[in-house]
Amino acid sequence: MKKARSFFIAIDLDDEKVVSRIRSFQKELSNKDFAEIQLAKDLHITLNFLGKLRWGEVNRIKDKLRRER
């Protein structure tokens, strides 16, 4: 049996103008030693952190979300 992993529901950010402004803000914060910034390839907004789940639970949630579209 596979171990539980952490999951979340998120919206991808793909608007170049928004992503550019966020990246600029990240650089500004890292230059001021305010926070350790880890630049990711893709950005997203987390809507809900689901916690640790097993794959069976994840698949049930995915099915429910698809039906709600």
PDB file of N, CA, C and O in Angstrom:
ATOM      1  N   MET A   1       0.834  -1.189   0.000  1.00  0.00           N
ATOM      2  CA  MET A   1       0.000   0.000   0.000  1.00  0.00           C
ATOM      3  C   MET A   1       0.877   1.250   0.000  1.00  0.00           C
ATOM      4  O   MET A   1       1.850   1.340   0.749  1.00  0.00           O
ATOM      5  N   LYS A   2       0.520   2.211  -0.850  1.00  0.00           N
ATOM      6  CA  LYS A   2       1.304   3.442  -0.937  1.00  0.00           C
ATOM      7  C   LYS A   2       1.009   4.349   0.247  1.00  0.00           C
ATOM      8  O   LYS A   2      -0.098   4.352   0.787  1.00  0.00           O
ATOM      9  N   LYS A   3       2.021   5.122   0.641  1.00  0.00           N
ATOM     10  CA  LYS A   3       1.875   6.068   1.740  1.00  0.00           C
ATOM     11  C   LYS A   3       1.020   7.257   1.318  1.00  0.00           C
ATOM     12  O   LYS A   3       0.880   7.561   0.133  1.00  0.00           O
ATOM     13  N   ALA A   4       0.452   7.918   2.326  1.00  0.00           N
ATOM     14  CA  ALA A   4      -0.319   9.125   2.075  1.00  0.00           C
ATOM     15  C   ALA A   4       0.630  10.263   1.701  1.00  0.00           C
ATOM     16  O   ALA A   4       1.769  10.316   2.163  1.00  0.00           O
ATOM     17  N   ARG A   5       0.144  11.165   0.863  1.00  0.00           N
ATOM     18  CA  ARG A   5       0.906  12.344   0.453  1.00  0.00           C
ATOM     19  C   ARG A   5       0.044  13.572   0.697  1.00  0.00           C
ATOM     20  O   ARG A   5      -1.171  13.455   0.858  1.00  0.00           O
ATOM     21  N   SER A   6       0.656  14.739   0.725  1.00  0.00           N
ATOM     22  CA  SER A   6      -0.087  15.986   0.898  1.00  0.00           C
ATOM     23  C   SER A   6      -0.642  16.459  -0.440  1.00  0.00           C
ATOM     24  O   SER A   6       0.046  16.412  -1.460  1.00  0.00           O
ATOM     25  N   PHE A   7      -1.897  16.914  -0.428  1.00  0.00           N
ATOM     26  CA  PHE A   7      -2.566  17.376  -1.635  1.00  0.00           C
ATOM     27  C   PHE A   7      -3.273  18.688  -1.372  1.00  0.00           C
ATOM     28  O   PHE A   7      -3.583  19.033  -0.232  1.00  0.00           O
ATOM     29  N   PHE A   8      -3.525  19.421  -2.462  1.00  0.00           N
ATOM     30  CA  PHE A   8      -4.257  20.676  -2.371  1.00  0.00           C
ATOM     31  C   PHE A   8      -5.003  20.917  -3.671  1.00  0.00           C
ATOM     32  O   PHE A   8      -4.685  20.330  -4.705  1.00  0.00           O
ATOM     33  N   ILE A   9      -6.005  21.793  -3.604  1.00  0.00           N
ATOM     34  CA  ILE A   9      -6.743  22.214  -4.791  1.00  0.00           C
ATOM     35  C   ILE A   9      -6.245  23.610  -5.136  1.00  0.00           C
ATOM     36  O   ILE A   9      -6.175  24.483  -4.270  1.00  0.00           O
ATOM     37  N   ALA A  10      -5.898  23.818  -6.407  1.00  0.00           N
ATOM     38  CA  ALA A  10      -5.296  25.095  -6.791  1.00  0.00           C
ATOM     39  C   ALA A  10      -5.738  25.516  -8.188  1.00  0.00           C
ATOM     40  O   ALA A  10      -6.252  24.724  -8.977  1.00  0.00           O
ATOM     41  N   ILE A  11      -5.514  26.795  -8.452  1.00  0.00           N
ATOM     42  CA  ILE A  11      -5.740  27.361  -9.786  1.00  0.00           C
ATOM     43  C   ILE A  11      -4.376  27.782 -10.323  1.00  0.00           C
ATOM     44  O   ILE A  11      -3.638  28.511  -9.660  1.00  0.00           O
ATOM     45  N   ASP A  12      -4.045  27.318 -11.531  1.00  0.00           N
ATOM     46  CA  ASP A  12      -2.789  27.728 -12.156  1.00  0.00           C
ATOM     47  C   ASP A  12      -2.863  29.188 -12.570  1.00  0.00           C
ATOM     48  O   ASP A  12      -3.900  29.667 -13.030  1.00  0.00           O
ATOM     49  N   LEU A  13      -1.752  29.888 -12.399  1.00  0.00           N
ATOM     50  CA  LEU A  13      -1.644  31.273 -12.866  1.00  0.00           C
ATOM     51  C   LEU A  13      -0.899  31.245 -14.197  1.00  0.00           C
ATOM     52  O   LEU A  13       0.267  30.857 -14.260  1.00  0.00           O
ATOM     53  N   ASP A  14      -1.583  31.657 -15.250  1.00  0.00           N
ATOM     54  CA  ASP A  14      -0.931  31.640 -16.558  1.00  0.00           C
ATOM     55  C   ASP A  14      -0.998  32.989 -17.260  1.00  0.00           C
ATOM     56  O   ASP A  14      -0.568  33.109 -18.407  1.00  0.00           O
ATOM     57  N   ASP A  15      -1.530  34.003 -16.591  1.00  0.00           N
ATOM     58  CA  ASP A  15      -1.556  35.355 -17.151  1.00  0.00           C
ATOM     59  C   ASP A  15      -0.157  35.949 -17.000  1.00  0.00           C
ATOM     60  O   ASP A  15       0.309  36.172 -15.883  1.00  0.00           O
ATOM     61  N   GLU A  16       0.509  36.202 -18.119  1.00  0.00           N
ATOM     62  CA  GLU A  16       1.908  36.644 -18.096  1.00  0.00           C
ATOM     63  C   GLU A  16       2.105  37.946 -17.321  1.00  0.00           C
ATOM     64  O   GLU A  16       3.121  38.118 -16.648  1.00  0.00           O
ATOM     65  N   LYS A  17       1.150  38.851 -17.411  1.00  0.00           N
ATOM     66  CA  LYS A  17       1.260  40.126 -16.699  1.00  0.00           C
ATOM     67  C   LYS A  17       1.235  39.888 -15.179  1.00  0.00           C
ATOM     68  O   LYS A  17       2.031  40.473 -14.445  1.00  0.00           O
ATOM     69  N   VAL A  18       0.329  39.038 -14.720  1.00  0.00           N
ATOM     70  CA  VAL A  18       0.231  38.721 -13.283  1.00  0.00           C
ATOM     71  C   VAL A  18       1.486  37.990 -12.821  1.00  0.00           C
ATOM     72  O   VAL A  18       2.058  38.333 -11.786  1.00  0.00           O
ATOM     73  N   VAL A  19       1.918  36.992 -13.577  1.00  0.00           N
ATOM     74  CA  VAL A  19       3.108  36.225 -13.223  1.00  0.00           C
ATOM     75  C   VAL A  19       4.338  37.137 -13.156  1.00  0.00           C
ATOM     76  O   VAL A  19       5.163  37.000 -12.252  1.00  0.00           O
ATOM     77  N   SER A  20       4.461  38.056 -14.100  1.00  0.00           N
ATOM     78  CA  SER A  20       5.593  38.977 -14.119  1.00  0.00           C
ATOM     79  C   SER A  20       5.607  39.861 -12.870  1.00  0.00           C
ATOM     80  O   SER A  20       6.667  40.086 -12.285  1.00  0.00           O
ATOM     81  N   ARG A  21       4.457  40.355 -12.463  1.00  0.00           N
ATOM     82  CA  ARG A  21       4.379  41.201 -11.266  1.00  0.00           C
ATOM     83  C   ARG A  21       4.724  40.404 -10.005  1.00  0.00           C
ATOM     84  O   ARG A  21       5.391  40.917  -9.106  1.00  0.00           O
ATOM     85  N   ILE A  22       4.275  39.169  -9.942  1.00  0.00           N
ATOM     86  CA  ILE A  22       4.595  38.317  -8.784  1.00  0.00           C
ATOM     87  C   ILE A  22       6.094  38.039  -8.740  1.00  0.00           C
ATOM     88  O   ILE A  22       6.712  38.105  -7.677  1.00  0.00           O
ATOM     89  N   ARG A  23       6.668  37.732  -9.882  1.00  0.00           N
ATOM     90  CA  ARG A  23       8.123  37.466  -9.938  1.00  0.00           C
ATOM     91  C   ARG A  23       8.917  38.697  -9.490  1.00  0.00           C
ATOM     92  O   ARG A  23       9.897  38.569  -8.757  1.00  0.00           O
ATOM     93  N   SER A  24       8.499  39.879  -9.924  1.00  0.00           N
ATOM     94  CA  SER A  24       9.180  41.113  -9.514  1.00  0.00           C
ATOM     95  C   SER A  24       9.105  41.283  -8.002  1.00  0.00           C
ATOM     96  O   SER A  24      10.091  41.644  -7.360  1.00  0.00           O
ATOM     97  N   PHE A  25       7.942  41.022  -7.446  1.00  0.00           N
ATOM     98  CA  PHE A  25       7.765  41.134  -6.005  1.00  0.00           C
ATOM     99  C   PHE A  25       8.637  40.114  -5.259  1.00  0.00           C
ATOM    100  O   PHE A  25       9.229  40.432  -4.227  1.00  0.00           O
ATOM    101  N   GLN A  26       8.708  38.895  -5.789  1.00  0.00           N
ATOM    102  CA  GLN A  26       9.560  37.870  -5.182  1.00  0.00           C
ATOM    103  C   GLN A  26      11.014  38.323  -5.164  1.00  0.00           C
ATOM    104  O   GLN A  26      11.697  38.182  -4.150  1.00  0.00           O
ATOM    105  N   LYS A  27      11.488  38.867  -6.283  1.00  0.00           N
ATOM    106  CA  LYS A  27      12.877  39.334  -6.358  1.00  0.00           C
ATOM    107  C   LYS A  27      13.124  40.468  -5.369  1.00  0.00           C
ATOM    108  O   LYS A  27      14.172  40.518  -4.724  1.00  0.00           O
ATOM    109  N   GLU A  28      12.161  41.374  -5.252  1.00  0.00           N
ATOM    110  CA  GLU A  28      12.286  42.485  -4.312  1.00  0.00           C
ATOM    111  C   GLU A  28      12.398  41.967  -2.874  1.00  0.00           C
ATOM    112  O   GLU A  28      13.223  42.453  -2.101  1.00  0.00           O
ATOM    113  N   LEU A  29      11.583  40.998  -2.523  1.00  0.00           N
ATOM    114  CA  LEU A  29      11.644  40.425  -1.170  1.00  0.00           C
ATOM    115  C   LEU A  29      12.971  39.710  -0.922  1.00  0.00           C
ATOM    116  O   LEU A  29      13.561  39.846   0.150  1.00  0.00           O
ATOM    117  N   SER A  30      13.437  38.953  -1.907  1.00  0.00           N
ATOM    118  CA  SER A  30      14.684  38.205  -1.708  1.00  0.00           C
ATOM    119  C   SER A  30      15.885  39.144  -1.621  1.00  0.00           C
ATOM    120  O   SER A  30      16.850  38.840  -0.918  1.00  0.00           O
ATOM    121  N   ASN A  31      15.845  40.279  -2.320  1.00  0.00           N
ATOM    122  CA  ASN A  31      16.930  41.254  -2.253  1.00  0.00           C
ATOM    123  C   ASN A  31      17.017  41.923  -0.888  1.00  0.00           C
ATOM    124  O   ASN A  31      18.082  42.405  -0.501  1.00  0.00           O
ATOM    125  N   LYS A  32      15.921  41.955  -0.164  1.00  0.00           N
ATOM    126  CA  LYS A  32      15.888  42.593   1.150  1.00  0.00           C
ATOM    127  C   LYS A  32      16.089  41.588   2.279  1.00  0.00           C
ATOM    128  O   LYS A  32      15.935  41.939   3.449  1.00  0.00           O
ATOM    129  N   ASP A  33      16.425  40.360   1.950  1.00  0.00           N
ATOM    130  CA  ASP A  33      16.582  39.294   2.943  1.00  0.00           C
ATOM    131  C   ASP A  33      15.352  39.175   3.836  1.00  0.00           C
ATOM    132  O   ASP A  33      15.453  38.787   4.999  1.00  0.00           O
ATOM    133  N   PHE A  34      14.196  39.510   3.283  1.00  0.00           N
ATOM    134  CA  PHE A  34      12.941  39.423   4.022  1.00  0.00           C
ATOM    135  C   PHE A  34      12.489  37.970   4.159  1.00  0.00           C
ATOM    136  O   PHE A  34      11.967  37.557   5.195  1.00  0.00           O
ATOM    137  N   ALA A  35      12.701  37.219   3.103  1.00  0.00           N
ATOM    138  CA  ALA A  35      12.257  35.832   3.089  1.00  0.00           C
ATOM    139  C   ALA A  35      13.108  35.044   2.113  1.00  0.00           C
ATOM    140  O   ALA A  35      13.684  35.597   1.176  1.00  0.00           O
ATOM    141  N   GLU A  36      13.175  33.750   2.348  1.00  0.00           N
ATOM    142  CA  GLU A  36      13.848  32.872   1.392  1.00  0.00           C
ATOM    143  C   GLU A  36      12.840  32.536   0.302  1.00  0.00           C
ATOM    144  O   GLU A  36      11.813  31.910   0.565  1.00  0.00           O
ATOM    145  N   ILE A  37      13.135  32.947  -0.896  1.00  0.00           N
ATOM    146  CA  ILE A  37      12.211  32.767  -2.010  1.00  0.00           C
ATOM    147  C   ILE A  37      12.684  31.611  -2.880  1.00  0.00           C
ATOM    148  O   ILE A  37      13.830  31.579  -3.328  1.00  0.00           O
ATOM    149  N   GLN A  38      11.789  30.670  -3.110  1.00  0.00           N
ATOM    150  CA  GLN A  38      12.059  29.542  -3.991  1.00  0.00           C
ATOM    151  C   GLN A  38      11.241  29.764  -5.262  1.00  0.00           C
ATOM    152  O   GLN A  38      10.018  29.620  -5.248  1.00  0.00           O
ATOM    153  N   LEU A  39      11.905  30.110  -6.348  1.00  0.00           N
ATOM    154  CA  LEU A  39      11.197  30.348  -7.599  1.00  0.00           C
ATOM    155  C   LEU A  39      10.800  29.025  -8.234  1.00  0.00           C
ATOM    156  O   LEU A  39      11.640  28.162  -8.491  1.00  0.00           O
ATOM    157  N   ALA A  40       9.517  28.884  -8.477  1.00  0.00           N
ATOM    158  CA  ALA A  40       8.994  27.686  -9.115  1.00  0.00           C
ATOM    159  C   ALA A  40       8.780  27.970 -10.594  1.00  0.00           C
ATOM    160  O   ALA A  40       8.634  29.121 -11.002  1.00  0.00           O
ATOM    161  N   LYS A  41       8.765  26.919 -11.380  1.00  0.00           N
ATOM    162  CA  LYS A  41       8.527  27.080 -12.814  1.00  0.00           C
ATOM    163  C   LYS A  41       7.114  27.608 -13.066  1.00  0.00           C
ATOM    164  O   LYS A  41       6.922  28.524 -13.865  1.00  0.00           O
ATOM    165  N   ASP A  42       6.140  27.033 -12.389  1.00  0.00           N
ATOM    166  CA  ASP A  42       4.741  27.428 -12.550  1.00  0.00           C
ATOM    167  C   ASP A  42       4.222  27.990 -11.231  1.00  0.00           C
ATOM    168  O   ASP A  42       4.634  27.558 -10.155  1.00  0.00           O
ATOM    169  N   LEU A  43       3.318  28.953 -11.326  1.00  0.00           N
ATOM    170  CA  LEU A  43       2.716  29.542 -10.142  1.00  0.00           C
ATOM    171  C   LEU A  43       1.253  29.127 -10.055  1.00  0.00           C
ATOM    172  O   LEU A  43       0.600  28.890 -11.071  1.00  0.00           O
ATOM    173  N   HIS A  44       0.746  29.043  -8.821  1.00  0.00           N
ATOM    174  CA  HIS A  44      -0.656  28.716  -8.615  1.00  0.00           C
ATOM    175  C   HIS A  44      -1.157  29.417  -7.352  1.00  0.00           C
ATOM    176  O   HIS A  44      -0.372  29.896  -6.534  1.00  0.00           O
ATOM    177  N   ILE A  45      -2.464  29.462  -7.217  1.00  0.00           N
ATOM    178  CA  ILE A  45      -3.106  29.949  -6.009  1.00  0.00           C
ATOM    179  C   ILE A  45      -3.768  28.738  -5.353  1.00  0.00           C
ATOM    180  O   ILE A  45      -4.604  28.074  -5.966  1.00  0.00           O
ATOM    181  N   THR A  46      -3.392  28.458  -4.111  1.00  0.00           N
ATOM    182  CA  THR A  46      -3.986  27.340  -3.396  1.00  0.00           C
ATOM    183  C   THR A  46      -5.355  27.761  -2.872  1.00  0.00           C
ATOM    184  O   THR A  46      -5.477  28.749  -2.148  1.00  0.00           O
ATOM    185  N   LEU A  47      -6.374  27.005  -3.243  1.00  0.00           N
ATOM    186  CA  LEU A  47      -7.734  27.279  -2.784  1.00  0.00           C
ATOM    187  C   LEU A  47      -8.058  26.522  -1.508  1.00  0.00           C
ATOM    188  O   LEU A  47      -8.763  27.019  -0.631  1.00  0.00           O
ATOM    189  N   ASN A  48      -7.527  25.305  -1.424  1.00  0.00           N
ATOM    190  CA  ASN A  48      -7.825  24.476  -0.258  1.00  0.00           C
ATOM    191  C   ASN A  48      -6.722  23.449  -0.067  1.00  0.00           C
ATOM    192  O   ASN A  48      -6.407  22.695  -0.988  1.00  0.00           O
ATOM    193  N   PHE A  49      -6.131  23.414   1.131  1.00  0.00           N
ATOM    194  CA  PHE A  49      -5.148  22.397   1.444  1.00  0.00           C
ATOM    195  C   PHE A  49      -5.903  21.196   1.991  1.00  0.00           C
ATOM    196  O   PHE A  49      -6.622  21.318   2.983  1.00  0.00           O
ATOM    197  N   LEU A  50      -5.753  20.054   1.367  1.00  0.00           N
ATOM    198  CA  LEU A  50      -6.506  18.854   1.731  1.00  0.00           C
ATOM    199  C   LEU A  50      -5.803  18.003   2.775  1.00  0.00           C
ATOM    200  O   LEU A  50      -6.430  17.164   3.422  1.00  0.00           O
ATOM    201  N   GLY A  51      -4.516  18.216   2.938  1.00  0.00           N
ATOM    202  CA  GLY A  51      -3.769  17.419   3.908  1.00  0.00           C
ATOM    203  C   GLY A  51      -3.277  16.119   3.303  1.00  0.00           C
ATOM    204  O   GLY A  51      -3.203  15.969   2.083  1.00  0.00           O
ATOM    205  N   LYS A  52      -2.944  15.188   4.172  1.00  0.00           N
ATOM    206  CA  LYS A  52      -2.416  13.897   3.715  1.00  0.00           C
ATOM    207  C   LYS A  52      -3.563  12.973   3.332  1.00  0.00           C
ATOM    208  O   LYS A  52      -4.473  12.717   4.120  1.00  0.00           O
ATOM    209  N   LEU A  53      -3.493  12.481   2.099  1.00  0.00           N
ATOM    210  CA  LEU A  53      -4.529  11.598   1.565  1.00  0.00           C
ATOM    211  C   LEU A  53      -3.883  10.418   0.860  1.00  0.00           C
ATOM    212  O   LEU A  53      -2.733  10.486   0.424  1.00  0.00           O
ATOM    213  N   ARG A  54      -4.630   9.354   0.758  1.00  0.00           N
ATOM    214  CA  ARG A  54      -4.208   8.206  -0.052  1.00  0.00           C
ATOM    215  C   ARG A  54      -4.814   8.382  -1.449  1.00  0.00           C
ATOM    216  O   ARG A  54      -5.778   9.127  -1.627  1.00  0.00           O
ATOM    217  N   TRP A  55      -4.240   7.690  -2.434  1.00  0.00           N
ATOM    218  CA  TRP A  55      -4.649   7.880  -3.828  1.00  0.00           C
ATOM    219  C   TRP A  55      -6.131   7.589  -4.046  1.00  0.00           C
ATOM    220  O   TRP A  55      -6.767   8.255  -4.862  1.00  0.00           O
ATOM    221  N   GLY A  56      -6.690   6.628  -3.350  1.00  0.00           N
ATOM    222  CA  GLY A  56      -8.116   6.335  -3.499  1.00  0.00           C
ATOM    223  C   GLY A  56      -8.971   7.531  -3.124  1.00  0.00           C
ATOM    224  O   GLY A  56      -9.956   7.833  -3.799  1.00  0.00           O
ATOM    225  N   GLU A  57      -8.598   8.210  -2.054  1.00  0.00           N
ATOM    226  CA  GLU A  57      -9.320   9.407  -1.626  1.00  0.00           C
ATOM    227  C   GLU A  57      -9.168  10.528  -2.657  1.00  0.00           C
ATOM    228  O   GLU A  57     -10.125  11.241  -2.957  1.00  0.00           O
ATOM    229  N   VAL A  58      -7.967  10.673  -3.189  1.00  0.00           N
ATOM    230  CA  VAL A  58      -7.699  11.702  -4.191  1.00  0.00           C
ATOM    231  C   VAL A  58      -8.561  11.462  -5.427  1.00  0.00           C
ATOM    232  O   VAL A  58      -9.148  12.401  -5.964  1.00  0.00           O
ATOM    233  N   ASN A  59      -8.639  10.225  -5.875  1.00  0.00           N
ATOM    234  CA  ASN A  59      -9.437   9.908  -7.064  1.00  0.00           C
ATOM    235  C   ASN A  59     -10.922  10.199  -6.837  1.00  0.00           C
ATOM    236  O   ASN A  59     -11.597  10.664  -7.755  1.00  0.00           O
ATOM    237  N   ARG A  60     -11.445   9.937  -5.631  1.00  0.00           N
ATOM    238  CA  ARG A  60     -12.846  10.251  -5.333  1.00  0.00           C
ATOM    239  C   ARG A  60     -13.080  11.766  -5.381  1.00  0.00           C
ATOM    240  O   ARG A  60     -14.097  12.220  -5.906  1.00  0.00           O
ATOM    241  N   ILE A  61     -12.146  12.543  -4.837  1.00  0.00           N
ATOM    242  CA  ILE A  61     -12.268  14.003  -4.858  1.00  0.00           C
ATOM    243  C   ILE A  61     -12.208  14.515  -6.295  1.00  0.00           C
ATOM    244  O   ILE A  61     -12.993  15.382  -6.679  1.00  0.00           O
ATOM    245  N   LYS A  62     -11.272  13.979  -7.096  1.00  0.00           N
ATOM    246  CA  LYS A  62     -11.163  14.396  -8.501  1.00  0.00           C
ATOM    247  C   LYS A  62     -12.460  14.120  -9.247  1.00  0.00           C
ATOM    248  O   LYS A  62     -12.916  14.953 -10.030  1.00  0.00           O
ATOM    249  N   ASP A  63     -13.060  12.951  -9.010  1.00  0.00           N
ATOM    250  CA  ASP A  63     -14.323  12.605  -9.667  1.00  0.00           C
ATOM    251  C   ASP A  63     -15.425  13.597  -9.297  1.00  0.00           C
ATOM    252  O   ASP A  63     -16.181  14.040 -10.162  1.00  0.00           O
ATOM    253  N   LYS A  64     -15.518  13.944  -8.021  1.00  0.00           N
ATOM    254  CA  LYS A  64     -16.527  14.907  -7.568  1.00  0.00           C
ATOM    255  C   LYS A  64     -16.317  16.266  -8.192  1.00  0.00           C
ATOM    256  O   LYS A  64     -17.277  16.905  -8.623  1.00  0.00           O
ATOM    257  N   LEU A  65     -15.063  16.725  -8.250  1.00  0.00           N
ATOM    258  CA  LEU A  65     -14.767  18.026  -8.849  1.00  0.00           C
ATOM    259  C   LEU A  65     -15.109  18.048 -10.332  1.00  0.00           C
ATOM    260  O   LEU A  65     -15.626  19.049 -10.829  1.00  0.00           O
ATOM    261  N   ARG A  66     -14.831  16.967 -11.043  1.00  0.00           N
ATOM    262  CA  ARG A  66     -15.153  16.900 -12.471  1.00  0.00           C
ATOM    263  C   ARG A  66     -16.662  16.997 -12.689  1.00  0.00           C
ATOM    264  O   ARG A  66     -17.111  17.639 -13.639  1.00  0.00           O
ATOM    265  N   ARG A  67     -17.454  16.357 -11.806  1.00  0.00           N
ATOM    266  CA  ARG A  67     -18.920  16.406 -11.947  1.00  0.00           C
ATOM    267  C   ARG A  67     -19.465  17.807 -11.665  1.00  0.00           C
ATOM    268  O   ARG A  67     -20.528  18.167 -12.170  1.00  0.00           O
ATOM    269  N   GLU A  68     -18.753  18.597 -10.867  1.00  0.00           N
ATOM    270  CA  GLU A  68     -19.209  19.933 -10.507  1.00  0.00           C
ATOM    271  C   GLU A  68     -18.941  20.968 -11.573  1.00  0.00           C
ATOM    272  O   GLU A  68     -19.510  22.058 -11.514  1.00  0.00           O
ATOM    273  N   ARG A  69     -18.101  20.674 -12.541  1.00  0.00           N
ATOM    274  CA  ARG A  69     -17.752  21.644 -13.601  1.00  0.00           C
ATOM    275  C   ARG A  69     -18.934  22.133 -14.317  1.00  0.00           C
ATOM    276  O   ARG A  69     -18.808  22.949 -15.231  1.00  0.00           O
TER     277      ARG A  69
END
